[in-house]
């Protein structure tokens, strides 16, 4: 079961000094990227990517090579990338043997990028706790014509559709409140035995209303499992999902599940503060009656302890400077 991780066992709520919010932070950044998948003459696959941004003027590229059986044979992660104003592009990557880490030589990609479609701008409005980020994100797609792609020891076969490129421009503003507040919630049950169904267990998890269930019937020879999500905003819910044989991976039937919640105690609260950080938790306990049946005639019931847990974390400015 999930145990609320409170910050201090003393349970003392300490008043924090008030502080004013800082001015919003504006971020204006343009990220340019190229991504390619090439094939070599002997059937290996070459994965290449490069990016550059205007925020700190950083750029770089990588390349790795896999066989048709997904074995990595060469890799390089610290390459260069030059995006010129005329649309030309060039990158060099020093490749290493993936097994021995011995140098293999320099790989390179040269290409020309041309505008493929008009820019598309989307409005952004996201919330993280009591902080808001608003602005626009503009995406522009480009066609990539590869002039050359080389790597040591192999011939790279560069095709017309092997690469894609885009430019994404972020113009966003993020508020900086005096205290950052974030919330989290979770619903979880114990792992409970299914009465009358030998080797059967069931568990519930994930925040409501979308509660995930997992039913396992495992006699050590023919393990079976069914899982899915129930819409449980209130006290009852039901659903059906495939019953899978874990040995063969095939569906062998269907499992029907019904859940009924009954509150079994008062809501409890906890609050702790340490160095300007306050965590508040609320727990609501339930008895979950879970009934399952399979399409081949088996049925069972489990009675599980479950709880709704909601937490709120408040981080005040004093928490970022050691409490001073």
BADREN-473250 format. One line per 5 residues: their letters; for each residue x, y, z of N, C-alpha, C. Coordinates in nm, 3 decimals, padded with zeros to 5 digits. Layout:
% BADREN-473250
A	X:Y:Z:X:Y:Z:X:Y:Z  ...
This chain:
% BADREN-473250
XXXXX	00.082:-00.119:00.000:00.000:00.000:00.000:00.086:00.125:00.000  00.035:00.226:-00.050:00.106:00.353:-00.054:00.102:00.420:00.081  00.217:00.457:00.133:00.225:00.526:00.260:00.264:00.670:00.235  00.185:00.769:00.278:00.220:00.908:00.256:00.356:00.939:00.316  00.446:00.995:00.235:00.581:01.027:00.281:00.581:01.170:00.332
XXXXX	00.548:01.188:00.459:00.546:01.323:00.515:00.689:01.368:00.542  00.708:01.497:00.542:00.842:01.552:00.546:00.902:01.555:00.685  00.817:01.554:00.788:00.869:01.566:00.923:00.776:01.493:01.017  00.830:01.408:01.105:00.748:01.327:01.192:00.688:01.404:01.309  00.724:01.530:01.331:00.675:01.605:01.445:00.535:01.658:01.424
XXXXX	00.489:01.666:01.299:00.354:01.712:01.272:00.332:01.858:01.306  00.436:01.941:01.301:00.425:02.082:01.336:00.407:02.164:01.210  00.315:02.258:01.213:00.292:02.349:01.102:00.356:02.482:01.138  00.462:02.519:01.066:00.539:02.639:01.097:00.500:02.749:01.001  00.468:02.865:01.051:00.430:02.978:00.965:00.552:03.025:00.888
XXXXX	00.535:03.047:00.760:00.645:03.092:00.674:00.629:03.240:00.644  00.738:03.313:00.625:00.729:03.454:00.594:00.666:03.475:00.458  00.590:03.580:00.443:00.527:03.611:00.315:00.631:03.666:00.219  00.605:03.646:00.090:00.696:03.697:-00.012:00.614:03.731:-00.135  00.663:03.824:-00.212:00.592:03.865:-00.332:00.636:03.780:-00.450
XXXXX	00.548:03.766:-00.547:00.579:03.687:-00.666:00.680:03.760:-00.753  00.764:03.682:-00.822:00.858:03.739:-00.918:00.786:03.767:-01.050  00.849:03.847:-01.133:00.793:03.875:-01.264:00.790:03.747:-01.348  00.695:03.735:-01.440:00.690:03.617:-01.527:00.819:03.602:-01.608  00.852:03.478:-01.638:00.970:03.446:-01.718:00.929:03.423:-01.862
XXXXX	00.991:03.494:-01.955:00.962:03.473:-02.096:01.073:03.392:-02.160  01.033:03.292:-02.238:01.128:03.208:-02.310:01.097:03.217:-02.458  01.196:03.263:-02.533:01.185:03.269:-02.679:01.298:03.183:-02.735  01.261:03.071:-02.795:01.361:02.976:-02.841:01.314:02.910:-02.970  01.407:02.894:-03.063:01.380:02.825:-03.190:01.469:02.701:-03.197
XXXXX	01.405:02.586:-03.214:01.477:02.458:-03.223:01.466:02.405:-03.365  01.580:02.382:-03.428:01.585:02.328:-03.564:01.637:02.185:-03.556  01.575:02.095:-03.629:01.616:01.954:-03.619:01.611:01.885:-03.755  01.694:01.783:-03.766:01.694:01.691:-03.880:01.699:01.550:-03.824  01.618:01.460:-03.878:01.618:01.321:-03.834:01.614:01.231:-03.957
XXXXX	01.701:01.129:-03.960:01.713:01.041:-04.076:01.725:00.895:-04.036  01.677:00.808:-04.122:01.703:00.664:-04.112:01.747:00.617:-04.249  01.875:00.576:-04.259:01.931:00.528:-04.385:01.949:00.376:-04.379  01.960:00.317:-04.497:01.996:00.176:-04.507:02.133:00.167:-04.573  02.212:00.067:-04.533:02.343:00.049:-04.595:02.336:-00.061:-04.700
XXXXX	02.443:-00.073:-04.778:02.445:-00.171:-04.887:02.438:-00.314:-04.835  02.481:-00.337:-04.711:02.475:-00.474:-04.659:02.354:-00.498:-04.569  02.261:-00.402:-04.565:02.134:-00.423:-04.495:02.127:-00.372:-04.353  02.229:-00.299:-04.305:02.221:-00.238:-04.173:02.140:-00.109:-04.181  02.101:-00.058:-04.065:02.024:00.066:-04.059:02.102:00.172:-03.982
XXXXX	02.105:00.292:-04.038:02.178:00.405:-03.981:02.076:00.507:-03.931  02.080:00.535:-03.800:01.989:00.632:-03.738:02.069:00.758:-03.706  02.021:00.872:-03.758:02.095:00.997:-03.744:02.000:01.108:-03.700  02.050:01.194:-03.613:01.971:01.309:-03.571:02.060:01.426:-03.536  02.008:01.548:-03.557:02.084:01.670:-03.527:01.987:01.780:-03.485
XXXXX	02.032:01.866:-03.394:01.950:01.978:-03.348:02.037:02.100:-03.323  01.970:02.216:-03.324:02.034:02.342:-03.286:01.925:02.430:-03.226  01.961:02.514:-03.131:01.862:02.605:-03.073:01.922:02.744:-03.057  01.833:02.842:-03.049:01.877:02.981:-03.039:01.889:03.030:-02.895  01.836:02.953:-02.799:01.837:02.998:-02.661:01.979:03.009:-02.607
XXXXX	02.060:02.906:-02.631:02.200:02.911:-02.588:02.296:02.884:-02.702  02.244:02.886:-02.826:02.325:02.867:-02.947:02.395:02.731:-02.949  02.338:02.632:-02.882:02.398:02.498:-02.880:02.352:02.419:-03.001  02.436:02.325:-03.045:02.403:02.237:-03.155:02.480:02.108:-03.140  02.431:02.003:-03.207:02.500:01.875:-03.199:02.427:01.770:-03.281
XXXXX	02.490:01.651:-03.292:02.431:01.543:-03.369:02.474:01.409:-03.311  02.404:01.305:-03.354:02.437:01.169:-03.311:02.412:01.074:-03.428  02.468:00.954:-03.416:02.444:00.849:-03.515:02.467:00.715:-03.447  02.381:00.619:-03.477:02.409:00.481:-03.436:02.363:00.387:-03.547  02.426:00.269:-03.553:02.404:00.174:-03.662:02.361:00.041:-03.602
XXXXX	02.251:-00.014:-03.656:02.200:-00.143:-03.610:02.191:-00.240:-03.727  02.209:-00.369:-03.696:02.185:-00.472:-03.796:02.034:-00.493:-03.810  01.996:-00.576:-03.907:01.854:-00.608:-03.926:01.797:-00.684:-03.807  01.885:-00.741:-03.723:01.842:-00.814:-03.602:01.848:-00.725:-03.478  01.858:-00.595:-03.497:01.855:-00.495:-03.389:01.980:-00.495:-03.300
XXXXX	02.090:-00.549:-03.350:02.215:-00.543:-03.275:02.288:-00.414:-03.312  02.326:-00.334:-03.212:02.397:-00.211:-03.238:02.545:-00.243:-03.263  02.599:-00.190:-03.374:02.737:-00.221:-03.410:02.826:-00.098:-03.405  02.768:00.021:-03.414:02.848:00.144:-03.409:02.762:00.256:-03.354  02.830:00.353:-03.288:02.755:00.465:-03.230:02.846:00.584:-03.205
XXXXX	02.783:00.702:-03.210:02.853:00.826:-03.178:02.751:00.930:-03.133  02.777:00.997:-03.021:02.675:01.082:-02.959:02.719:01.227:-02.943  02.836:01.262:-02.989:02.887:01.398:-02.967:02.931:01.462:-03.099  02.846:01.454:-03.200:02.880:01.509:-03.329:02.849:01.657:-03.341  02.888:01.714:-03.452:02.864:01.856:-03.481:02.740:01.870:-03.568
XXXXX	02.686:01.992:-03.575:02.572:02.020:-03.661:02.576:02.167:-03.698  02.572:02.196:-03.829:02.574:02.334:-03.878:02.453:02.355:-03.968  02.361:02.441:-03.924:02.244:02.478:-04.004:02.270:02.619:-04.060  02.294:02.627:-04.190:02.326:02.756:-04.252:02.199:02.829:-04.292  02.211:02.960:-04.307:02.097:03.043:-04.342:02.041:03.015:-04.480
XXXXX	02.121:02.959:-04.570:02.074:02.931:-04.705:02.005:02.795:-04.716  01.985:02.727:-04.603:01.918:02.598:-04.604:02.011:02.478:-04.608  02.139:02.502:-04.626:02.232:02.390:-04.628:02.257:02.340:-04.486  02.295:02.213:-04.478:02.315:02.150:-04.348:02.433:02.054:-04.359  02.513:02.046:-04.252:02.627:01.954:-04.250:02.652:01.908:-04.108
XXXXX	02.691:01.781:-04.093:02.721:01.725:-03.961:02.829:01.620:-03.973  02.913:01.611:-03.869:03.016:01.508:-03.858:03.001:01.440:-03.723  03.014:01.307:-03.723:03.003:01.229:-03.600:03.116:01.127:-03.598  03.191:01.125:-03.489:03.296:01.025:-03.471:03.232:00.897:-03.419  03.241:00.786:-03.497:03.178:00.660:-03.459:03.275:00.570:-03.383
XXXXX	03.217:00.497:-03.285:03.292:00.399:-03.208:03.229:00.262:-03.226  03.311:00.157:-03.216:03.259:00.021:-03.216:03.177:00.000:-03.089  03.053:-00.046:-03.101:02.965:-00.058:-02.985:03.012:-00.162:-02.885  03.088:-00.263:-02.930:03.138:-00.367:-02.839:03.270:-00.329:-02.775  03.365:-00.282:-02.855:03.500:-00.255:-02.804:03.523:-00.110:-02.769
XXXXX	03.436:-00.019:-02.816:03.451:00.125:-02.799:03.576:00.180:-02.869  03.627:00.104:-02.963:03.740:00.151:-03.042:03.691:00.245:-03.152  03.768:00.351:-03.185:03.727:00.444:-03.292:03.717:00.374:-03.427  03.612:00.405:-03.501:03.594:00.349:-03.635:03.620:00.453:-03.743  03.606:00.580:-03.710:03.626:00.685:-03.809:03.512:00.785:-03.808
XXXXX	03.517:00.878:-03.902:03.422:00.989:-03.906:03.309:00.959:-04.004  03.186:00.979:-03.955:03.068:00.972:-04.041:03.021:01.114:-04.069  02.954:01.135:-04.182:02.911:01.270:-04.217:02.779:01.267:-04.293  02.704:01.376:-04.280:02.579:01.394:-04.354:02.577:01.537:-04.405  02.548:01.554:-04.533:02.530:01.687:-04.592:02.397:01.688:-04.666
XXXXX	02.322:01.797:-04.649:02.189:01.802:-04.710:02.147:01.947:-04.733  02.037:01.962:-04.805:01.976:02.093:-04.827:01.831:02.087:-04.780  01.791:02.185:-04.702:01.656:02.191:-04.646:01.577:02.300:-04.719  01.458:02.265:-04.768:01.371:02.363:-04.834:01.233:02.358:-04.770  01.167:02.473:-04.766:01.037:02.486:-04.702:00.936:02.392:-04.767
XXXXX	00.865:02.314:-04.684:00.769:02.216:-04.735:00.625:02.264:-04.719  00.597:02.339:-04.612:00.460:02.385:-04.587:00.464:02.513:-04.505  00.352:02.585:-04.505:00.344:02.709:-04.429:00.351:02.679:-04.280  00.409:02.769:-04.200:00.416:02.748:-04.055:00.278:02.732:-03.993  00.270:02.649:-03.889:00.145:02.626:-03.815:00.167:02.672:-03.671
XXXXX	00.083:02.765:-03.625:00.098:02.820:-03.489:-00.015:02.770:-03.400  00.020:02.722:-03.282:-00.076:02.675:-03.184:-00.062:02.755:-03.056  -00.175:02.783:-02.993:-00.173:02.851:-02.864:-00.143:02.749:-02.754  -00.060:02.794:-02.657:-00.021:02.707:-02.546:-00.075:02.766:-02.417  -00.142:02.682:-02.338:-00.190:02.723:-02.206:-00.185:02.601:-02.115
XXXXX	-00.083:02.596:-02.029:-00.064:02.482:-01.942:-00.051:02.529:-01.797  -00.098:02.444:-01.708:-00.092:02.476:-01.565:-00.010:02.371:-01.492  00.081:02.414:-01.407:00.155:02.325:-01.319:00.138:02.379:-01.177  00.049:02.315:-01.102:00.018:02.369:-00.970:-00.048:02.505:-00.984  00.011:02.606:-00.920:-00.044:02.741:-00.932:00.039:02.829:-01.026
XXXXX	00.121:02.764:-01.110:00.200:02.837:-01.208:00.143:02.810:-01.347  00.135:02.916:-01.430:00.079:02.905:-01.564:00.187:02.933:-01.669  00.181:02.857:-01.777:00.265:02.884:-01.893:00.172:02.909:-02.012  00.185:03.027:-02.072:00.101:03.062:-02.187:00.190:03.116:-02.298  00.143:03.105:-02.421:00.218:03.157:-02.534:00.181:03.084:-02.661
XXXXX	00.276:03.078:-02.754:00.253:03.013:-02.882:00.368:02.920:-02.917  00.335:02.817:-02.995:00.434:02.725:-03.048:00.412:02.718:-03.199  00.513:02.754:-03.276:00.502:02.756:-03.422:00.591:02.648:-03.482  00.532:02.562:-03.566:00.605:02.452:-03.627:00.609:02.470:-03.779  00.729:02.457:-03.835:00.748:02.468:-03.979:00.819:02.343:-04.028
XXXXX	00.763:02.278:-04.129:00.822:02.156:-04.183:00.907:02.186:-04.307  01.015:02.108:-04.322:01.107:02.126:-04.434:01.131:01.994:-04.506  01.153:02.004:-04.634:01.197:01.890:-04.714:01.349:01.880:-04.702  01.401:01.757:-04.700:01.545:01.735:-04.688:01.594:01.659:-04.811  01.684:01.721:-04.886:01.750:01.654:-04.999:01.894:01.624:-04.957
XXXXX	01.924:01.496:-04.942:02.055:01.454:-04.895:02.156:01.460:-05.008  02.262:01.538:-04.986:02.369:01.543:-05.085:02.464:01.427:-05.070  02.501:01.394:-04.945:02.588:01.280:-04.920:02.569:01.232:-04.777  02.586:01.103:-04.758:02.583:01.042:-04.626:02.688:00.932:-04.626  02.787:00.944:-04.540:02.897:00.848:-04.540:02.923:00.798:-04.399
XXXXX	02.977:00.677:-04.390:03.024:00.622:-04.264:03.138:00.527:-04.294  03.231:00.509:-04.200:03.346:00.423:-04.226:03.308:00.276:-04.239  03.359:00.211:-04.344:03.342:00.067:-04.358:03.217:00.023:-04.428  03.123:00.113:-04.458:02.999:00.075:-04.524:02.957:00.182:-04.623  02.875:00.141:-04.718:02.817:00.235:-04.814:02.674:00.266:-04.771
XXXXX	02.645:00.395:-04.751:02.513:00.439:-04.710:02.428:00.467:-04.833  02.307:00.409:-04.837:02.215:00.430:-04.948:02.111:00.533:-04.906  02.132:00.658:-04.946:02.043:00.768:-04.905:01.930:00.783:-05.005  01.804:00.775:-04.955:01.688:00.789:-05.042:01.619:00.923:-05.023  01.521:00.948:-05.109:01.452:01.078:-05.107:01.369:01.099:-04.981
XXXXX	01.318:00.992:-04.921:01.230:01.005:-04.805:01.295:00.958:-04.676  01.427:00.960:-04.671:01.496:00.909:-04.553:01.504:01.009:-04.439  01.480:01.137:-04.466:01.499:01.241:-04.364:01.376:01.330:-04.352  01.356:01.384:-04.232:01.256:01.488:-04.209:01.323:01.600:-04.132  01.267:01.720:-04.142:01.323:01.834:-04.072:01.210:01.928:-04.032
XXXXX	01.225:01.992:-03.917:01.127:02.091:-03.874:01.194:02.197:-03.788  01.129:02.311:-03.783:01.172:02.421:-03.698:01.055:02.453:-03.605  01.082:02.450:-03.474:00.978:02.479:-03.374:01.020:02.602:-03.296  00.936:02.705:-03.298:00.964:02.829:-03.226:00.869:02.841:-03.108  00.927:02.856:-02.989:00.849:02.874:-02.866:00.857:03.021:-02.824
XXXXX	00.741:03.080:-02.801:00.733:03.214:-02.742:00.635:03.203:-02.626  00.686:03.175:-02.507:00.600:03.144:-02.393:00.638:03.228:-02.271  00.541:03.245:-02.184:00.558:03.320:-02.060:00.513:03.230:-01.945  00.597:03.220:-01.840:00.564:03.138:-01.725:00.559:03.225:-01.601  00.449:03.216:-01.526:00.436:03.294:-01.403:00.522:03.234:-01.293
XXXXX	00.568:03.319:-01.201:00.652:03.277:-01.089:00.587:03.321:-00.958  00.491:03.242:-00.907:00.424:03.281:-00.783:00.519:03.277:-00.664  00.479:03.347:-00.557:00.564:03.353:-00.438:00.585:03.215:-00.378  00.484:03.129:-00.383:00.496:02.992:-00.335:00.446:02.899:-00.444  00.525:02.798:-00.478:00.484:02.702:-00.579:00.398:02.594:-00.514
XXXXX	00.281:02.571:-00.571:00.186:02.475:-00.515:00.159:02.368:-00.620  00.176:02.241:-00.583:00.146:02.131:-00.673:00.062:02.028:-00.599  -00.024:01.959:-00.674:-00.114:01.860:-00.615:-00.099:01.727:-00.688  -00.128:01.620:-00.614:-00.124:01.487:-00.672:-00.232:01.403:-00.605  -00.287:01.307:-00.677:-00.388:01.220:-00.620:-00.369:01.080:-00.675
XXXXX	-00.413:00.982:-00.596:-00.394:00.843:-00.635:-00.502:00.758:-00.570  -00.540:00.652:-00.637:-00.630:00.551:-00.582:-00.559:00.419:-00.591  -00.561:00.341:-00.481:-00.486:00.217:-00.481:-00.548:00.119:-00.383  -00.545:-00.008:-00.419:-00.591:-00.113:-00.329:-00.474:-00.203:-00.293  -00.499:-00.289:-00.193:-00.405:-00.396:-00.165:-00.412:-00.499:-00.277
XXXXX	-00.314:-00.589:-00.282:-00.320:-00.704:-00.373:-00.397:-00.813:-00.300  -00.516:-00.848:-00.349:-00.608:-00.933:-00.274:-00.631:-01.066:-00.344  -00.646:-01.171:-00.262:-00.678:-01.303:-00.314:-00.824:-01.309:-00.358  -00.849:-01.379:-00.467:-00.985:-01.402:-00.516:-01.038:-01.530:-00.453  -01.138:-01.517:-00.368:-01.193:-01.630:-00.296:-01.257:-01.729:-00.393
XXXXX	-01.226:-01.857:-00.373:-01.285:-01.960:-00.458:-01.221:-01.975:-00.593  -01.119:-01.895:-00.622:-01.047:-01.906:-00.749:-00.899:-01.928:-00.714  -00.855:-02.054:-00.702:-00.719:-02.083:-00.659:-00.615:-02.008:-00.744  -00.516:-01.952:-00.676:-00.405:-01.882:-00.741:-00.449:-01.754:-00.812  -00.564:-01.699:-00.773:-00.614:-01.577:-00.834:-00.594:-01.456:-00.744
XXXXX	-00.550:-01.346:-00.800:-00.532:-01.222:-00.726:-00.577:-01.104:-00.811  -00.612:-00.994:-00.743:-00.658:-00.875:-00.813:-00.605:-00.752:-00.738  -00.580:-00.645:-00.813:-00.537:-00.518:-00.754:-00.591:-00.403:-00.838  -00.617:-00.291:-00.769:-00.663:-00.169:-00.834:-00.559:-00.061:-00.815  -00.546:00.030:-00.914:-00.448:00.137:-00.903:-00.486:00.250:-00.996
XXXXX	-00.415:00.362:-00.985:-00.427:00.478:-01.073:-00.536:00.572:-01.024  -00.517:00.700:-01.053:-00.608:00.804:-01.004:-00.747:00.789:-01.066  -00.847:00.813:-00.984:-00.984:00.810:-01.035:-01.012:00.934:-01.120  -01.108:00.922:-01.218:-01.202:00.812:-01.237:-01.149:00.694:-01.318  -01.033:00.707:-01.381:-00.981:00.597:-01.463:-00.900:00.501:-01.380
XXXXX	-00.964:00.405:-01.316:-00.896:00.310:-01.227:-00.853:00.187:-01.305  -00.725:00.153:-01.294:-00.672:00.036:-01.364:-00.688:-00.088:-01.276  -00.727:-00.199:-01.338:-00.735:-00.326:-01.265:-00.643:-00.428:-01.330  -00.593:-00.519:-01.249:-00.505:-00.626:-01.296:-00.545:-00.754:-01.224  -00.590:-00.852:-01.299:-00.631:-00.982:-01.245:-00.534:-01.088:-01.296
XXXXX	-00.475:-01.164:-01.204:-00.379:-01.269:-01.240:-00.429:-01.401:-01.183  -00.430:-01.505:-01.266:-00.462:-01.641:-01.224:-00.343:-01.727:-01.262  -00.261:-01.764:-01.163:-00.132:-01.827:-01.193:-00.115:-01.953:-01.108  -00.134:-02.069:-01.169:-00.114:-02.196:-01.099:00.027:-02.251:-01.119  00.115:-02.169:-01.179:00.252:-02.212:-01.203:00.270:-02.288:-01.332
XXXXX	00.160:-02.322:-01.399:00.167:-02.397:-01.524:00.103:-02.318:-01.638  -00.016:-02.266:-01.612:-00.090:-02.192:-01.714:-00.126:-02.052:-01.662  -00.029:-01.963:-01.650:-00.058:-01.829:-01.599:-00.147:-01.750:-01.695  -00.248:-01.685:-01.638:-00.342:-01.607:-01.717:-00.357:-01.469:-01.654  -00.389:-01.369:-01.739:-00.400:-01.232:-01.687:-00.502:-01.154:-01.770
XXXXX	-00.573:-01.065:-01.700:-00.663:-00.971:-01.766:-00.643:-00.835:-01.700  -00.637:-00.729:-01.781:-00.617:-00.596:-01.728:-00.694:-00.496:-01.813  -00.726:-00.383:-01.750:-00.800:-00.279:-01.821:-00.824:-00.161:-01.730  -00.909:-00.069:-01.774:-00.938:00.053:-01.699:-01.089:00.065:-01.682  -01.131:00.093:-01.558:-01.271:00.115:-01.526:-01.297:00.263:-01.507
XXXXX	-01.413:00.308:-01.550:-01.456:00.446:-01.523:-01.526:00.446:-01.387  -01.455:00.489:-01.283:-01.504:00.480:-01.146:-01.507:00.617:-01.079  -01.593:00.707:-01.125:-01.602:00.838:-01.059:-01.680:00.830:-00.928  -01.769:00.728:-00.914:-01.849:00.714:-00.794:-01.812:00.590:-00.716  -01.913:00.507:-00.682:-01.890:00.391:-00.596:-01.893:00.259:-00.671
XXXXX	-01.947:00.253:-00.794:-01.956:00.126:-00.865:-01.910:00.142:-01.009  -01.857:00.033:-01.064:-01.815:00.031:-01.205:-01.796:-00.113:-01.249  -01.803:-00.136:-01.379:-01.782:-00.269:-01.433:-01.725:-00.263:-01.573  -01.666:-00.374:-01.616:-01.608:-00.378:-01.750:-01.567:-00.519:-01.788  -01.525:-00.534:-01.913:-01.483:-00.663:-01.967:-01.352:-00.645:-02.043
XXXXX	-01.262:-00.743:-02.032:-01.135:-00.736:-02.102:-01.092:-00.876:-02.144  -01.000:-00.887:-02.242:-00.951:-01.018:-02.285:-00.875:-01.089:-02.172  -00.891:-01.220:-02.164:-00.814:-01.304:-02.073:-00.703:-01.368:-02.155  -00.578:-01.339:-02.117:-00.462:-01.378:-02.199:-00.386:-01.493:-02.134  -00.349:-01.592:-02.213:-00.260:-01.699:-02.169:-00.116:-01.649:-02.184
XXXXX	-00.043:-01.641:-02.071:00.091:-01.584:-02.076:00.192:-01.674:-02.146  00.165:-01.802:-02.155:00.258:-01.893:-02.222:00.252:-01.872:-02.373  00.131:-01.865:-02.428:00.115:-01.852:-02.573:00.097:-01.708:-02.619  00.056:-01.620:-02.525:00.027:-01.482:-02.561:-00.107:-01.466:-02.631  -00.186:-01.572:-02.637:-00.313:-01.570:-02.707:-00.430:-01.545:-02.611
XXXXX	-00.536:-01.484:-02.665:-00.657:-01.466:-02.587:-00.731:-01.600:-02.578  -00.767:-01.640:-02.454:-00.836:-01.767:-02.434:-00.979:-01.747:-02.386  -01.020:-01.624:-02.369:-01.156:-01.596:-02.324:-01.169:-01.450:-02.284  -01.274:-01.421:-02.207:-01.297:-01.286:-02.157:-01.318:-01.290:-02.006  -01.281:-01.181:-01.942:-01.302:-01.166:-01.798:-01.389:-01.044:-01.774
XXXXX	-01.492:-01.062:-01.692:-01.581:-00.952:-01.654:-01.553:-00.916:-01.509  -01.542:-00.787:-01.481:-01.511:-00.741:-01.345:-01.611:-00.635:-01.304  -01.651:-00.639:-01.176:-01.735:-00.537:-01.117:-01.676:-00.495:-00.983  -01.674:-00.364:-00.960:-01.616:-00.308:-00.837:-01.721:-00.224:-00.766  -01.730:-00.245:-00.634:-01.819:-00.164:-00.551:-01.739:-00.113:-00.431
XXXXX	-01.740:00.017:-00.409:-01.666:00.078:-00.300:-01.760:00.113:-00.185  -01.714:00.086:-00.062:-01.788:00.128:00.057:-01.691:00.194:00.153  -01.721:00.317:00.189:-01.633:00.391:00.279:-01.635:00.326:00.416  -01.518:00.304:00.475:-01.510:00.230:00.601:-01.447:00.310:00.714  -01.427:00.436:00.695:-01.369:00.515:00.802:-01.372:00.662:00.770
XXXXX	-01.333:00.742:00.868:-01.331:00.887:00.849:-01.210:00.928:00.767  -01.225:01.040:00.701:-01.113:01.096:00.626:-01.007:01.145:00.724  -00.880:01.110:00.700:-00.771:01.152:00.788:-00.681:01.251:00.715  -00.624:01.342:00.790:-00.539:01.446:00.734:-00.407:01.451:00.808  -00.303:01.484:00.734:-00.170:01.504:00.790:-00.109:01.629:00.729
XXXXX	-00.029:01.697:00.808:00.037:01.816:00.757:00.171:01.833:00.827  00.275:01.851:00.748:00.410:01.870:00.802:00.483:01.978:00.725  00.565:02.053:00.793:00.643:02.160:00.731:00.788:02.148:00.775  00.878:02.166:00.678:01.021:02.162:00.708:01.094:02.250:00.608  01.170:02.348:00.659:01.250:02.438:00.574:01.168:02.502:00.464
XXXXX	01.049:02.549:00.498:00.969:02.622:00.401:00.890:02.536:00.306  00.896:02.404:00.321:00.819:02.313:00.237:00.711:02.249:00.322  00.587:02.261:00.280:00.474:02.202:00.351:00.410:02.095:00.266  00.388:01.977:00.324:00.315:01.871:00.256:00.189:01.840:00.336  00.075:01.840:00.268:-00.052:01.807:00.330:-00.111:01.686:00.258
XXXXX	-00.152:01.588:00.335:-00.207:01.466:00.277:-00.344:01.434:00.335  -00.432:01.383:00.250:-00.567:01.342:00.291:-00.590:01.199:00.241  -00.633:01.112:00.334:-00.659:00.972:00.300:-00.805:00.940:00.329  -00.874:00.880:00.229:-01.012:00.833:00.247:-01.011:00.682:00.227  -01.045:00.601:00.332:-01.036:00.455:00.322:-01.167:00.393:00.271
XXXXX	-01.153:00.283:00.195:-01.268:00.212:00.141:-01.248:00.061:00.156  -01.360:-00.011:00.155:-01.359:-00.154:00.132:-01.408:-00.174:-00.011  -01.324:-00.234:-00.094:-01.360:-00.260:-00.234:-01.403:-00.406:-00.247  -01.527:-00.427:-00.290:-01.575:-00.561:-00.321:-01.561:-00.580:-00.472  -01.474:-00.674:-00.511:-01.439:-00.694:-00.651:-01.486:-00.832:-00.694
XXXXX	-01.577:-00.836:-00.789:-01.631:-00.962:-00.840:-01.580:-00.985:-00.982  -01.528:-01.106:-01.009:-01.479:-01.138:-01.143:-01.542:-01.268:-01.190  -01.560:-01.280:-01.319:-01.608:-01.405:-01.381:-01.544:-01.418:-01.518  -01.522:-01.542:-01.559:-01.459:-01.568:-01.688:-01.561:-01.634:-01.781  -01.534:-01.622:-01.910:-01.627:-01.675:-02.009:-01.632:-01.827:-02.010
XXXXX	-01.537:-01.895:-01.940:-01.543:-02.041:-01.931:-01.610:-02.088:-01.803  -01.676:-01.995:-01.730:-01.760:-02.036:-01.618:-01.701:-02.019:-01.479  -01.579:-01.972:-01.466:-01.520:-01.950:-01.333:-01.565:-01.816:-01.278  -01.576:-01.805:-01.147:-01.614:-01.678:-01.084:-01.555:-01.672:-00.945  -01.541:-01.549:-00.892:-01.482:-01.531:-00.761:-01.508:-01.389:-00.713
XXXXX	-01.476:-01.365:-00.586:-01.492:-01.233:-00.527:-01.374:-01.205:-00.436  -01.333:-01.080:-00.429:-01.227:-01.036:-00.338:-01.276:-00.914:-00.262  -01.236:-00.906:-00.136:-01.269:-00.790:-00.054:-01.139:-00.725:-00.011  -01.116:-00.604:-00.064:-00.986:-00.540:-00.053:-00.995:-00.406:00.020  -00.890:-00.377:00.097:-00.874:-00.241:00.148:-00.824:-00.154:00.034
XXXXX	-00.883:-00.035:00.021:-00.841:00.060:-00.082:-00.849:00.200:-00.024  -00.781:00.293:-00.090:-00.786:00.430:-00.040:-00.764:00.531:-00.152  -00.829:00.644:-00.135:-00.800:00.764:-00.213:-00.699:00.844:-00.135  -00.590:00.884:-00.200:-00.488:00.965:-00.133:-00.463:01.091:-00.215  -00.477:01.206:-00.152:-00.453:01.334:-00.218:-00.347:01.409:-00.140
XXXXX	-00.248:01.463:-00.212:-00.143:01.538:-00.145:-00.126:01.674:-00.210  -00.084:01.770:-00.131:-00.054:01.904:-00.181:00.082:01.945:-00.126  00.168:01.992:-00.214:00.303:02.034:-00.176:00.315:02.184:-00.200  00.354:02.256:-00.096:00.370:02.402:-00.103:00.517:02.433:-00.077  00.585:02.492:-00.176:00.725:02.527:-00.164:00.736:02.680:-00.162
XXXXX	00.781:02.732:-00.049:00.793:02.877:-00.032:00.935:02.921:-00.067  00.956:03.049:-00.097:01.089:03.096:-00.135:01.199:03.059:-00.036  01.167:03.053:00.092:01.269:03.022:00.192:01.326:02.884:00.174  01.249:02.793:00.102:01.299:02.656:00.081:01.413:02.653:-00.018  01.426:02.758:-00.100:01.529:02.760:-00.205:01.659:02.825:-00.160
XXXX	01.659:02.883:-00.040:01.782:02.948:00.007:01.822:02.898:00.144  01.785:02.773:00.173:01.824:02.714:00.301:01.746:02.768:00.417  01.631:02.833:00.392:01.548:02.882:00.500:01.587:03.021:00.545  01.676:03.088:00.471:01.721:03.222:00.511:01.662:03.327:00.418
